[in-house]
């Protein structure tokens, strides 16, 4: 394939180095023990995130495009492949916490050697490889968010409730009154344009019909969620989808994840009082849907959300800029603080085609039993999200920074 001079630029090298450095910074406060624990099967140890993102670059760039490259350890791909069937067998996901070796320091050394090889090879890589470098940067940014949410889940399992780091107390903030934004109706276009980076699931751009609707100007707050709890929201079966009610009963769900009965909640900065003005977070699709019914509303569709905020600047909002504890705060916009559940299933767009090769397993194979979230969160690296971005999780997932924005039929 012909070399792509447009992609071969200092900016790619700089962004690669900055992304790799931020991941190390995020893991810096952790001990080897902290980084090895797997709190539940959906989460992964911090050490595994550091290793898996390194495996991605070594496998898909250095191994496949750099002649003479020798794997750092030919046993490690079995440990740190995630779900790529095209790369062969791998260690079972629910048992990643059993990988006590290699050590955290050994993984850091591996990262350093791979980073040096990547920087040396960048000037001579073909355009196909440079596209994979870009994909690797975006992939690692996703894992930076997962790294933080998995650290939170890990520390939450410790009765001592240790803090990942210090966070300044929140300033007082008045709750913005709920207002409704009238949505457009008729045919609109959603999805990523052809130019610029986007994951394959964001394309092709296509038309979709919107019916009369309105969408809330902000996300549901902790105070509003406390009112839902006080009104018996978790005890009223008529508010819940059948699967959601079964989940509530089976798991004995009574409040958002990490909330305590005394009005506090566990955060990356330790235990703190719940800020009633801040967006509620760590709620599942089931909870979001039940709250919407209680509020006399519904969840927006993916298309309604994307069309409403297509002109908003995705760089503005409370997002991740550096290694520090993160927490949703009052006064944010559509991008930042919390990902927002939609009522749309994660399905392929008309004409969807996965990327060629093994990396085509990245998104398409998960288009079953998941719901789309839009926006960004306080743990999303700034610049990673965009209007067409399609985050997705199963309906019971809530260890991520997931929240709620309401919609209504007009």
Secondary structure by P-SEA (a helix, b strand, c coil): cccccccccaaaaaaaaaaaaaaaaaaccccccccccccccccccaaaaaaaaaaaaaaccccccccccccccccccccccccccccccccccccccccccccaaaaaaaaaaaaaaaaaacccccaaaaaaaaaaaaaaaaaaaaaaaaaaaaaaaccccccccccccccccccccbbbbbbbccccccccccccccccccccbbbbbbccbbbbcccccaaaaaaaaaaccccccccccaaaaaaaaaacccccccccccccccccccccccccccccccccaaaaaaaaaaacbbbbcaaaaaaaccccccccccccccccbbbbbccccccccbbbbccccccccccccccccccccccccccccbbbbcccccccccccccccbbbbbccccccccccccccccc
